[in-house]
């Protein structure tokens, strides 16, 4: 997957994930990433998130993208 395609997939995932929510914890983000069957590269990045609760901007920054 190209960097642009990876970014597009990640941006879409985060937009859907945070729809109607202000914060999500790392465990729920990871669980939903598995359900969404994200590419392995993204799963590795998401799995590396420290435990905690995050706003979309925080997760986007840690994963190397910007929220849509």
N, CA, C and O atoms as a printed pandas DataFrame, in Angstrom:
     atom_number atom_name residue_name chain_id  residue_number  x_coord  y_coord  z_coord
0              1         N          UNK        A               1    0.849   -1.170    0.000
1              2        CA          UNK        A               1    0.000    0.000    0.000
2              3         C          UNK        A               1    0.896    1.234    0.000
3              4         O          UNK        A               1    1.872    1.288    0.748
4              5         N          UNK        A               2    0.576    2.223   -0.829
5              6        CA          UNK        A               2    1.377    3.442   -0.866
6              7         C          UNK        A               2    1.087    4.295    0.352
7              8         O          UNK        A               2    0.082    4.106    1.037
8              9         N          UNK        A               3    1.984    5.240    0.613
9             10        CA          UNK        A               3    1.784    6.133    1.752
10            11         C          UNK        A               3    0.476    6.900    1.630
11            12         O          UNK        A               3   -0.233    7.073    2.621
12            13         N          UNK        A               4    0.146    7.364    0.422
13            14        CA          UNK        A               4   -1.105    8.106    0.220
14            15         C          UNK        A               4   -2.316    7.218    0.476
15            16         O          UNK        A               4   -3.287    7.659    1.092
16            17         N          UNK        A               5   -2.269    5.988    0.016
17            18        CA          UNK        A               5   -3.384    5.057    0.223
18            19         C          UNK        A               5   -3.509    4.705    1.702
19            20         O          UNK        A               5   -4.618    4.609    2.229
20            21         N          UNK        A               6   -2.379    4.512    2.366
21            22        CA          UNK        A               6   -2.392    4.212    3.794
22            23         C          UNK        A               6   -2.983    5.375    4.571
23            24         O          UNK        A               6   -3.804    5.175    5.466
24            25         N          UNK        A               7   -2.573    6.575    4.237
25            26        CA          UNK        A               7   -3.101    7.769    4.903
26            27         C          UNK        A               7   -4.596    7.895    4.676
27            28         O          UNK        A               7   -5.342    8.234    5.594
28            29         N          UNK        A               8   -5.029    7.627    3.467
29            30        CA          UNK        A               8   -6.455    7.716    3.144
30            31         C          UNK        A               8   -7.263    6.693    3.950
31            32         O          UNK        A               8   -8.326    7.021    4.477
32            33         N          UNK        A               9   -6.774    5.476    4.045
33            34        CA          UNK        A               9   -7.451    4.430    4.823
34            35         C          UNK        A               9   -7.499    4.823    6.293
35            36         O          UNK        A               9   -8.540    4.692    6.937
36            37         N          UNK        A              10   -6.388    5.302    6.824
37            38        CA          UNK        A              10   -6.319    5.685    8.229
38            39         C          UNK        A              10   -7.232    6.865    8.520
39            40         O          UNK        A              10   -7.944    6.861    9.524
40            41         N          UNK        A              11   -7.222    7.866    7.664
41            42        CA          UNK        A              11   -8.099    9.029    7.857
42            43         C          UNK        A              11   -9.566    8.615    7.875
43            44         O          UNK        A              11  -10.330    9.060    8.731
44            45         N          UNK        A              12   -9.954    7.768    6.935
45            46        CA          UNK        A              12  -11.328    7.295    6.887
46            47         C          UNK        A              12  -11.700    6.489    8.120
47            48         O          UNK        A              12  -12.798    6.637    8.656
48            49         N          UNK        A              13  -10.783    5.633    8.572
49            50        CA          UNK        A              13  -11.014    4.838    9.768
50            51         C          UNK        A              13  -11.231    5.742   10.978
51            52         O          UNK        A              13  -12.181    5.547   11.737
52            53         N          UNK        A              14  -10.357    6.726   11.161
53            54        CA          UNK        A              14  -10.480    7.621   12.315
54            55         C          UNK        A              14  -11.757    8.449   12.250
55            56         O          UNK        A              14  -12.425    8.640   13.266
56            57         N          UNK        A              15  -12.098    8.938   11.068
57            58        CA          UNK        A              15  -13.336    9.709   10.929
58            59         C          UNK        A              15  -14.545    8.871   11.335
59            60         O          UNK        A              15  -15.418    9.348   12.059
60            61         N          UNK        A              16  -14.596    7.629   10.872
61            62        CA          UNK        A              16  -15.703    6.732   11.232
62            63         C          UNK        A              16  -15.669    6.380   12.710
63            64         O          UNK        A              16  -16.709    6.342   13.368
64            65         N          UNK        A              17  -14.498    6.126   13.223
65            66        CA          UNK        A              17  -14.320    5.710   14.610
66            67         C          UNK        A              17  -14.808    6.768   15.586
67            68         O          UNK        A              17  -15.456    6.448   16.582
68            69         N          UNK        A              18  -14.502    8.009   15.307
69            70        CA          UNK        A              18  -14.816    9.092   16.236
70            71         C          UNK        A              18  -16.151    9.776   15.949
71            72         O          UNK        A              18  -16.487   10.760   16.608
72            73         N          UNK        A              19  -16.906    9.282   14.995
73            74        CA          UNK        A              19  -18.196    9.871   14.674
74            75         C          UNK        A              19  -19.081    9.869   15.923
75            76         O          UNK        A              19  -19.451    8.806   16.421
76            77         N          UNK        A              20  -19.414   11.039   16.418
77            78        CA          UNK        A              20  -20.264   11.177   17.598
78            79         C          UNK        A              20  -19.563   10.941   18.919
79            80         O          UNK        A              20  -20.217   10.846   19.957
80            81         N          UNK        A              21  -18.237   10.845   18.899
81            82        CA          UNK        A              21  -17.472   10.598   20.138
82            83         C          UNK        A              21  -16.366   11.634   20.278
83            84         O          UNK        A              21  -15.793   12.097   19.292
84            85         N          UNK        A              22  -16.082   11.984   21.523
85            86        CA          UNK        A              22  -14.982   12.918   21.783
86            87         C          UNK        A              22  -13.666   12.195   22.059
87            88         O          UNK        A              22  -12.599   12.652   21.649
88            89         N          UNK        A              23  -13.752   11.063   22.757
89            90        CA          UNK        A              23  -12.552   10.328   23.152
90            91         C          UNK        A              23  -12.777    8.836   22.983
91            92         O          UNK        A              23  -13.906    8.350   23.052
92            93         N          UNK        A              24  -11.681    8.118   22.761
93            94        CA          UNK        A              24  -11.722    6.650   22.693
94            95         C          UNK        A              24  -10.468    6.127   23.367
95            96         O          UNK        A              24   -9.415    6.763   23.316
96            97         N          UNK        A              25  -10.584    4.966   23.999
97            98        CA          UNK        A              25   -9.395    4.397   24.619
98            99         C          UNK        A              25   -8.666    3.501   23.630
99           100         O          UNK        A              25   -9.226    3.075   22.620
100          101         N          UNK        A              26   -7.411    3.227   23.940
101          102        CA          UNK        A              26   -6.531    2.465   23.050
102          103         C          UNK        A              26   -7.094    1.082   22.759
103          104         O          UNK        A              26   -7.002    0.601   21.630
104          105         N          UNK        A              27   -7.668    0.446   23.754
105          106        CA          UNK        A              27   -8.194   -0.905   23.578
106          107         C          UNK        A              27   -9.333   -0.913   22.558
107          108         O          UNK        A              27   -9.390   -1.791   21.697
108          109         N          UNK        A              28  -10.227    0.051   22.655
109          110        CA          UNK        A              28  -11.361    0.126   21.727
110          111         C          UNK        A              28  -10.888    0.485   20.320
111          112         O          UNK        A              28  -11.421   -0.035   19.340
112          113         N          UNK        A              29   -9.906    1.358   20.209
113          114        CA          UNK        A              29   -9.355    1.716   18.903
114          115         C          UNK        A              29   -8.776    0.467   18.241
115          116         O          UNK        A              29   -9.018    0.204   17.063
116          117         N          UNK        A              30   -8.018   -0.287   19.010
117          118        CA          UNK        A              30   -7.398   -1.497   18.472
118          119         C          UNK        A              30   -8.461   -2.533   18.094
119          120         O          UNK        A              30   -8.369   -3.159   17.038
120          121         N          UNK        A              31   -9.459   -2.713   18.944
121          122        CA          UNK        A              31  -10.520   -3.674   18.665
122          123         C          UNK        A              31  -11.245   -3.321   17.365
123          124         O          UNK        A              31  -11.509   -4.190   16.534
124          125         N          UNK        A              32  -11.556   -2.063   17.204
125          126        CA          UNK        A              32  -12.269   -1.642   15.994
126          127         C          UNK        A              32  -11.389   -1.713   14.754
127          128         O          UNK        A              32  -11.890   -1.932   13.651
128          129         N          UNK        A              33  -10.094   -1.532   14.922
129          130        CA          UNK        A              33   -9.167   -1.672   13.796
130          131         C          UNK        A              33   -9.154   -3.117   13.303
131          132         O          UNK        A              33   -9.091   -3.369   12.099
132          133         N          UNK        A              34   -9.216   -4.060   14.236
133          134        CA          UNK        A              34   -9.267   -5.476   13.871
134          135         C          UNK        A              34  -10.560   -5.767   13.117
135          136         O          UNK        A              34  -10.542   -6.427   12.078
136          137         N          UNK        A              35  -11.672   -5.278   13.637
137          138        CA          UNK        A              35  -12.972   -5.493   12.996
138          139         C          UNK        A              35  -12.983   -4.881   11.590
139          140         O          UNK        A              35  -13.558   -5.450   10.662
140          141         N          UNK        A              36  -12.341   -3.712   11.444
141          142        CA          UNK        A              36  -12.286   -3.034   10.146
142          143         C          UNK        A              36  -11.300   -3.687    9.184
143          144         O          UNK        A              36  -11.225   -3.315    8.013
144          145         N          UNK        A              37  -10.538   -4.669    9.687
145          146        CA          UNK        A              37   -9.542   -5.374    8.878
146          147         C          UNK        A              37   -8.566   -4.412    8.195
147          148         O          UNK        A              37   -8.325   -4.487    6.990
148          149         N          UNK        A              38   -8.016   -3.507    9.007
149          150        CA          UNK        A              38   -7.038   -2.563    8.474
150          151         C          UNK        A              38   -5.777   -3.294    8.035
151          152         O          UNK        A              38   -5.489   -4.384    8.531
152          153         N          UNK        A              39   -5.026   -2.711    7.116
153          154        CA          UNK        A              39   -3.776   -3.327    6.661
154          155         C          UNK        A              39   -2.802   -3.529    7.826
155          156         O          UNK        A              39   -2.847   -2.805    8.820
156          157         N          UNK        A              40   -1.938   -4.509    7.688
157          158        CA          UNK        A              40   -0.985   -4.875    8.742
158          159         C          UNK        A              40   -0.142   -3.686    9.195
159          160         O          UNK        A              40    0.112   -3.529   10.389
160          161         N          UNK        A              41    0.287   -2.859    8.268
161          162        CA          UNK        A              41    1.103   -1.686    8.610
162          163         C          UNK        A              41    0.379   -0.783    9.604
163          164         O          UNK        A              41    0.981   -0.295   10.560
164          165         N          UNK        A              42   -0.905   -0.567    9.376
165          166        CA          UNK        A              42   -1.678    0.278   10.286
166          167         C          UNK        A              42   -1.937   -0.425   11.608
167          168         O          UNK        A              42   -1.936    0.214   12.660
168          169         N          UNK        A              43   -2.157   -1.726   11.566
169          170        CA          UNK        A              43   -2.388   -2.481   12.795
170          171         C          UNK        A              43   -1.166   -2.403   13.717
171          172         O          UNK        A              43   -1.313   -2.296   14.935
172          173         N          UNK        A              44    0.014   -2.454   13.148
173          174        CA          UNK        A              44    1.240   -2.349   13.941
174          175         C          UNK        A              44    1.302   -0.984   14.617
175          176         O          UNK        A              44    1.622   -0.887   15.802
176          177         N          UNK        A              45    0.998    0.058   13.871
177          178        CA          UNK        A              45    1.037    1.413   14.430
178          179         C          UNK        A              45   -0.011    1.588   15.518
179          180         O          UNK        A              45    0.270    2.188   16.556
180          181         N          UNK        A              46   -1.212    1.072   15.294
181          182        CA          UNK        A              46   -2.284    1.191   16.284
182          183         C          UNK        A              46   -1.953    0.371   17.526
183          184         O          UNK        A              46   -2.203    0.820   18.644
184          185         N          UNK        A              47   -1.405   -0.804   17.347
185          186        CA          UNK        A              47   -1.032   -1.658   18.482
186          187         C          UNK        A              47    0.042   -1.010   19.348
187          188         O          UNK        A              47    0.146   -1.313   20.537
188          189         N          UNK        A              48    0.831   -0.134   18.771
189          190        CA          UNK        A              48    1.908    0.524   19.507
190          191         C          UNK        A              48    1.434    1.733   20.315
191          192         O          UNK        A              48    2.219    2.324   21.057
192          193         N          UNK        A              49    0.168    2.103   20.180
193          194        CA          UNK        A              49   -0.344    3.236   20.964
194          195         C          UNK        A              49   -0.267    2.905   22.454
195          196         O          UNK        A              49   -0.627    1.800   22.859
196          197         N          UNK        A              50    0.194    3.846   23.270
197          198        CA          UNK        A              50    0.181    3.616   24.713
198          199         C          UNK        A              50   -1.259    3.540   25.224
199          200         O          UNK        A              50   -2.168    4.112   24.623
200          201         N          UNK        A              51   -1.455    2.837   26.321
201          202        CA          UNK        A              51   -2.782    2.770   26.908
202          203         C          UNK        A              51   -3.219    4.173   27.292
203          204         O          UNK        A              51   -2.404    5.006   27.687
204          205         N          UNK        A              52   -4.506    4.421   27.171
205          206        CA          UNK        A              52   -5.040    5.726   27.532
206          207         C          UNK        A              52   -6.249    6.049   26.703
207          208         O          UNK        A              52   -6.680    5.257   25.865
208          209         N          UNK        A              53   -6.791    7.218   26.942
209          210        CA          UNK        A              53   -7.959    7.712   26.239
210          211         C          UNK        A              53   -7.527    8.907   25.391
211          212         O          UNK        A              53   -6.804    9.782   25.867
212          213         N          UNK        A              54   -7.968    8.940   24.143
213          214        CA          UNK        A              54   -7.469    9.936   23.200
214          215         C          UNK        A              54   -8.586   10.645   22.443
215          216         O          UNK        A              54   -9.624   10.059   22.135
216          217         N          UNK        A              55   -8.348   11.917   22.153
217          218        CA          UNK        A              55   -9.164   12.646   21.191
218          219         C          UNK        A              55   -8.617   12.314   19.808
219          220         O          UNK        A              55   -7.487   11.845   19.675
220          221         N          UNK        A              56   -9.420   12.560   18.787
221          222        CA          UNK        A              56   -9.019   12.197   17.426
222          223         C          UNK        A              56   -7.705   12.873   17.019
223          224         O          UNK        A              56   -6.873   12.257   16.353
224          225         N          UNK        A              57   -7.518   14.123   17.412
225          226        CA          UNK        A              57   -6.300   14.834   17.034
226          227         C          UNK        A              57   -5.061   14.184   17.638
227          228         O          UNK        A              57   -4.009   14.130   17.000
228          229         N          UNK        A              58   -5.185   13.690   18.866
229          230        CA          UNK        A              58   -4.055   13.038   19.533
230          231         C          UNK        A              58   -3.683   11.746   18.817
231          232         O          UNK        A              58   -2.508   11.492   18.551
232          233         N          UNK        A              59   -4.684   10.935   18.509
233          234        CA          UNK        A              59   -4.419    9.663   17.815
234          235         C          UNK        A              59   -3.849    9.923   16.437
235          236         O          UNK        A              59   -2.890    9.269   16.026
236          237         N          UNK        A              60   -4.426   10.869   15.719
237          238        CA          UNK        A              60   -3.953   11.183   14.377
238          239         C          UNK        A              60   -2.479   11.586   14.398
239          240         O          UNK        A              60   -1.698   11.144   13.556
240          241         N          UNK        A              61   -2.112   12.412   15.347
241          242        CA          UNK        A              61   -0.721   12.853   15.456
242          243         C          UNK        A              61    0.201   11.670   15.747
243          244         O          UNK        A              61    1.262   11.543   15.135
244          245         N          UNK        A              62   -0.200   10.806   16.675
245          246        CA          UNK        A              62    0.634    9.659   17.025
246          247         C          UNK        A              62    0.759    8.665   15.874
247          248         O          UNK        A              62    1.771    7.976   15.747
248          249         N          UNK        A              63   -0.278    8.596   15.036
249          250        CA          UNK        A              63   -0.262    7.640   13.920
250          251         C          UNK        A              63    0.260    8.270   12.633
251          252         O          UNK        A              63    0.384    7.594   11.611
252          253         N          UNK        A              64    0.567    9.564   12.683
253          254        CA          UNK        A              64    1.189   10.215   11.541
254          255         C          UNK        A              64    0.239   10.664   10.454
255          256         O          UNK        A              64    0.572   10.598    9.271
256          257         N          UNK        A              65   -0.956   11.125   10.846
257          258        CA          UNK        A              65   -1.905   11.637    9.876
258          259         C          UNK        A              65   -2.631   12.821   10.486
259          260         O          UNK        A              65   -2.353   13.193   11.626
260          261         N          UNK        A              66   -3.542   13.410    9.759
261          262        CA          UNK        A              66   -4.360   14.501   10.293
262          263         C          UNK        A              66   -5.829   14.145   10.110
263          264         O          UNK        A              66   -6.214   13.614    9.068
264          265         N          UNK        A              67   -6.646   14.431   11.111
265          266        CA          UNK        A              67   -8.066   14.070   10.994
266          267         C          UNK        A              67   -8.736   14.901    9.918
267          268         O          UNK        A              67   -8.401   16.063    9.689
268          269         N          UNK        A              68   -9.710   14.252    9.257
269          270        CA          UNK        A              68  -10.453   14.911    8.178
270          271         C          UNK        A              68  -11.515   15.745    8.738
271          272         O          UNK        A              68  -12.256   16.385    7.991
